[in-house]
Amino acid sequence: MFKKLDKLIIKAFIGPFVATFFITLLVLVMQFFWLYIDDFVGKGLGIGVVMEFIWYQSAVLIPLALPLAILLSSLMTFGNLGESFELVAIRSSGISLLRFMRPLFVLTFFICCIAFLFSNYIIPVANLRSRTLLADIVFAKPAFDLKEGVFYDKISGFAIKIGKKEPNDSVIREVIIYEQGNPLQDNFIVARSGIMRVTGDKRFLEFDLKDGWRYQERGDLAAKTNTEYIRVEFKDYKKQFDLSSFQFTRTADSLNKNNERMYSMRQLNVVIDSLKKQIRTMKERIGNEMVRSSRFLMYMDSSWKGADTKVFPPVKDFEELLPDSVKQVVAERAIPGINSMKIMLNTNTNELKEKQKVLDLHEIEWHRKISLSLACLVLFLIGAPLGSIIRKGGLGTPLVFAIAFFMVFYFSSNTGEKFAREGSISAFTGMWMATFVLVPIGLFLTYKAMQDSQLFNKEFYYRAAKFIVSLFRKKDKPSA
């Protein structure tokens, strides 16, 4: 049963947690947009496409926003209680810090479970949708935009130059249209003025040109004498351009589904077991191929290991078994076989490394779903005792400490993942490196908080420095 004290601490925690969670999520989404801002600008994307991408990308970033939100909110909660002396009053009544932390510990564990379920069932779908949509946005052509005095060559087969556009962007003057259908022929249109409009379905661009010339080259390219040069004057000429390639097209999600980040844990278990079996089979195959390629093994006696050493004394070198007259012949015949074995071994080794790399990526993703969920609990073990030590509320001091410890978590996690991807360490060690680093720090801070430590109290360090200075002054003072 929850007591009044438990309700007090939970109510004090919920508000900062909700606020910091949405702020953190907004910062992470904006940071992601900052990386791809050049791919979004000038594409003519509708607000619906952008909002859809934000929706999916926000879901992908939730497991990363939760740990930081819990760290910052726990720091603020215990810092506010310490600053208002409520924490001192509670502890003076005989209630320990661990008992006071218990309801939030249970709540954080519940959040960890929700984060795991979210990572296992929602994140793969959101990742698939966001990555597919991002690829479509990146490879989309820029929106149609004709500028004065500049050749525009984004329409396939044409280069268009407009000398001047009227303020309404419809009346154009000094128009040059160069047709790029054949690199060996020069076909272009020159007009003094015209009207430019886009059809209602935005599929075609229409030019109604006035007072111009059309220059065209015809004939057999191989026979220069049969080439015809045609110049046609016109008063009115209509030219239409296809703009269908500028329309944003959606790719099927199934094209990106074979990626480890799009799998749930059940699917990852199936793929990991299959990859391990393939690697074992590949190693056995490589060993058998190497044995079969060694010709001398077919002449070995099955009982050679148990041969009498007195009758057949051991030799230190294979050359001791060969007469001098055949050594040269054996060497010449052995070199091609050795080179062939070396090439085959290198090929099989590279294939085995690629298969092992794929296995490592799937194991990394398997551990990520658990380690990133439990990071909420790990960072709570740092934020709660740290807040009770510094006893500062608000967003000032807690935000500084939260950013510092989150950077430790983020960089240690990324470093471990990088080493795991390179195969330097196992996927388990790499993905749990941040936990191995932060858990001892959390236990140390919890111990210090239970002992009413003044670890982050500047007055404590000021008094300690003053005491040390006084000791040195006493030593320097001459004795009477």
N, C-alpha and C positions, 0 to 999 in steps of 0.2 A: 504494500500500500504506500502511495506517495504521501509524504507528510508536508506540512506547510513550508518547511525549509527546502524540500525538493521542488515544490512549485515555485518558490521564490527564485531559485537559481535557474530553473528552466525558463521562466518568464524573462529573466534578465538576459538570457542567452539567445532566445529566439529572435528578438528584434535585431540586434547587431548581426546575427548570422544571415538572416534574409537580406538585409541591406548590403552587407559585404559580398554575399554570393552574387547578387545581380550586378553589383559594381565590378567585381572581378571578372564575371562572364563578359560584361560589356568591354572591358579593357582587353581581354584575350581575343574577342571577335574583332575589335578595331586593330589590334596588332596583326591579326591575320590579314585583314583588308589592306593594311599598309604594305605588306609584302607583295600583294597582287593588284595594287591600285592601278598600275599601268595597263593591266589586262582588262580592267572593267571600264576605264574611261574611253569615251569615243566609240563604243560598240553599239550605241542605240538600244541598250537593253531596257526592257520594260520594268516598271516597279515591281510587278509580280515575280519576275525571274530573280531580281535582287533579293526580295523578301523571302522567297523560297530558299535561296542559297543561305541567307542568314539563319533561317530556321534550322536547316540541317546542320550547318556548321556550329551553331550554338549547342545543339545536342551532342556533337562530337567533342566539344570543349568542356562539357559539364564535369566529367571525371577529373579534369585538371583544375577546374575552378573550385570544386568542393574542398580539397585539402587546404588551399589558401584561405578560403572563407572560414573554415573551422579554426585554423590557426589564428587568424586576425580576430574573429569574434570571441574566441576563448580568452585571448589576451585582453580584449576590451572589457569583457564581462568581469573577469577577476581583477583587472586593473581598476575598474569603476568601484567594485565592492571594497577593494583595499584603500582607494583614495577617500571614500566616504566612511571609512572605519567600520563598515558592516562586517567585513571579514575578521577584523580584530575582535569585535564583539562576539561573533559566532565562535571563534576559537577560544576565547576566554570563558565561554560557557561549557567547555569541555568537549566540543565537537572537533574531531580531527580534520585535517585538510583532505585526506583520502575519503572520509565519509561525505564531506561537502562536495567533492568531485564526482561521487558515485552516480548521481542522476544524469549528469552530463556525459559521463563515461558510457552509460547505458544508451543514452540518446545518440551519441556518436557512433557506437557499435551498430545501432539500428540504421543510421545513415550509411555506414559502410556496407551493410547488407543491400540496401537500396541501390547504392552506387555499383555494387557487383552485378546485381540483376540488370541494371541499366546498361552496364558495359557488355553484358553477355547477350542481351536480346535486342536492345534498341540501337546501341552504337554501331554494330555491323551494318544495319540497314541505313542509318544516317550517314555512315562513312561511304557506303556504296553510292547513295544518291548525291552527296556533296562532291565526291571525287568525279563522278560522271558529269555533273553539271559544271564543275570548275573546268574540266577539260573542254567541254563545249564552249564555254565562255572564252577561254584562252585562245582557242583555234578559230573563233569567229572573226570575220573580217570587220574592220572599222566601219562605222556608219558612213554613208555616202555624204561627202562634203567637198563641193567645188569651191576653190579659192581663186581670186583674181590673179592673173599673171603667172600661174603655176600649172604645169602639165599634170593632169590627174590620170593615173594609169591603173587604178584599182579595178576598173571594169575590164574583164578579160577581152583581149583583142583590140582595145581602143586606148588612145591617149587624147585627152580633151583639155583644151586651154581656152579660158575665157578672159578677155581683156578687162571687162568691167561688168559689174552687176548693179542693177538699180536697187534702191532700198527695199523694194518689195520682193527681191530675190527671184522674180519671175522674168523680167526683161533683161536680156543679156546682150552684150555687144562685143564685136571683134572675136568671133568664134573660130577656132581651129580644131578640127576633128581628124586625128591621124589613125588610119586603120592598120592594125598590126597583124592582119591575117596571114600575110606572106612576107617574110623578111627580105625577099629579093624583088619585091614590087612596092612602089610608092603610090598609095592611094590615100587621098585626104580631101577634106572639105573645108572651104573657107567661106565665112559669111559675115556680113557687116553687123547684123542684129538678129534677134530671134526671141522666142518665148520658151521658157523651160518649165515643165510641170511633171509631177509624178502622178501616176494613175492611182485611182482610189484604193486598189488592193496593194499598192506599193511594190508591185512586181516589175513595172516598167518605168523608164525615164523617157519622156518625149521632148524632142526639140522641134519647134516650128521655126525654121530658119528663113531669113529674108535676104534677098540681094546677095547672092554668092556664086561661087564656082565649085565644081566637083572635078577633081583631077584623078584620072584612073589609068593604070597601066595594064594592058592585056597582051596575050600572045604566049608563044612557046618560049620558056626561059632558056632552053638550050640553044635555040636559033635566034640570035639577036636581031637578025634582019626582019623577022616576022613580028617583032614587038610593036604594039600599037599604043600610042599615047593619046588619051581622050580628055578633052576639056569641055565641060558642059556648064553653061551659065543657067542660073535659075532665079526666078523671082520668089518662089515659095518652095520649100523642100522640108519634108518631114522625116526625121530620123528617130528611131526607137532603140533603146538599150535595155537589155535584160538585167534586172536588179535582184533576181531570185537568190543569187549567191550571197547577198548582203543580209538576207533574213536569217535570224537565229534559229538553228535547227537542234533538236534534241536527239541524243544518242541513247540507244537502249541500255538499260542498266546491266543487262546480262553480259555485256562486253567486259565489265570489270569485276565480275563476281568471283573469279578465280584468284583471289588475293587473300593473304592471311588475315588482313585487317577486316575482311568482310565475313569472317567465320565466327560462330559461337564456340564455346568450349567443347561442346559435344562434337561439332564438326572438326575442330582442331585436333581432338583426340584421335579421330578416325584418320585424318591426314598424317599425323605424327606417327601413328602405328604403321601406316602404309609406307612412309618414307624410311622408317627404321628397317622394315623388312627388305625394302629395295636396296638399302645400303649393305645389309648383311649378305644378301644374294650377290651384290656386285663385288664385295670383297672375296667371297668364295670363288666367283667366276674369274677374278683377276689372279687369284692364287693358282687355280687349275690351269689357266692359260700359260702362266709362267712355268709351271711344271711341265706342261706338254711341250713347250718350246725348248726345253733343255733336253737335247738328244741323248746325253750320256746316261740319263736316268733309266732309259729302257734296257740298258745293259747291266744295271745293278742287281746283285743277288739279294733275294728277300731276307737272307740271314746275314747280311754284311755287318750289321751292328754287333752281332754276337760272335764275330770271327776271333779265332785264337790269335792274340797279339804276338805269341812266340813264332807261330808259323807265318803270320802276315803282320810284320811289325808296322806300327803307324808311321805315316810320313808327314812331314811338315809342309811340303809343297807338292802341288799336283805335278810339277815338272819332273819330280823324282821318279814318277811312274813311266815317263816317256823316254824312249831312246833318243839320243842326240840326232839321229838321222830323220826323225819324223816331227821334231819340234816345230820346224819352220812351216811344214805342211799343215799341222794342226792349228797353228796360230793364224795362218791365212784363211783357213776354213772357219775358224771360230769368230773372227772379227765381223763378218756380215751378220752372223746370227746374233751376236751381242748388240750390234747397232739396231737390228730389228726388234730385239727384246726391249731395248732402251726406248725406242719410239712408241712401242705398244704400251710400255709402263707409263710413260709421260701422258699419253692419251687417256689411259684408264684413270690415272691419278687426277687429272684435271676434271674428268667427268665425275669422279668420286667427290672432289672438293665442291663442285657446283651442287651436287645433290646434298652434301652436308650443309652447305650454306642455306639452301632452301629449308632444310630441317631446323637449322638454328633460328631462322626467321619465324617459323611457326611456333617453336618453343618460346621465343621471346614474346610473341603475342599472347601465348597461353599464360605466361607468368605476369604479363602486364595487367591483365584483367583482375588478378588477385592483388598484386602489389600496389597498384594505383588505388584500389578500393581501401585497402588497409592503411594507406598513407593518411587517410582522414584521422584514424585512431592514433597513429604515430605523431602527427603534428598536434593533436589535442594534448598528448602527454607532454609536449613542449610548451604549448600556449598557456594551458591552465596554471601550472606552477610558476611559469615565467611572469604571468600577470599578477599573481599573488606576491611575487618578489618585488617587482618594480613599482606596483601600487600606483599606477598612472592610467587614467581613463582617457576617453576620447580617441581621436585618430592620429595624434601626434606621435608620442613615444611608442605606443603599440604598433603603429604602422611601420616605423623604422625597424623594430625587432622582427616583425612579421616578414618584411621584405628580405631581411638578412637571412633568416632561417629558411625561407622559401627558396632563396637563391642557392643555399647549401643543398636543399632537397632536389632542386631542379638540375643543378649542374652535376651532382653525384649520380642522379638517375640517368641523365643523358650520357655521362661518361661511361657508366656501367653498360648501358645499351650499346654504345659505340664499340666497346671492347668485345661485347658478346656478338655483335654483327661481324666483327673482324675475325672471330674465332679465337681470340686471345684468352678468353675466359668462358666458362659455361653460361648458358642462358639464365640459370638459376642465380648464379653469383652476380651477373651483370644487372639483372632486373631487380634484385633485392639489395643492391649496394647502398642505395639511399636509406633503406630501413636499417641496415647494419650500422650505418654512420649515425643516424638520428636517435635510435632507441637508447643507446648509452647516454647520449646528451639529455634525453627526456628523463631517464631514471636519475641522473645526477641532479637535474633541476628540481625534480620532485623531492629528492632527499633534502636539498638545500631549502626548499620551501617549507618542508615539515619542520626544519630546525630553525625557522625564522631567520634565514640567512640574509645578510645585507650585501649580497653579491653585486647588485646593480644600484646600490645606494651611494650617490656621490658624496653625501656627508660622511659616510664611513671611510671612503678613500681620502677625503680631505683631512679627517682626524688622524688616519694612519700616516699620511704624509707629514702632517704637523708633528706627530710624535717622533717620527724618524729624524726630522730636522732638529728637534730639540735634543735628541740623543747625540747627534754629531756636534751640536754646539757645546754640550757638556764635555765632550772629549777634547774639543779644541780649547776650552777655557783653562788657563794655567792654574795650577794648584797653589795655594797660599804657602 
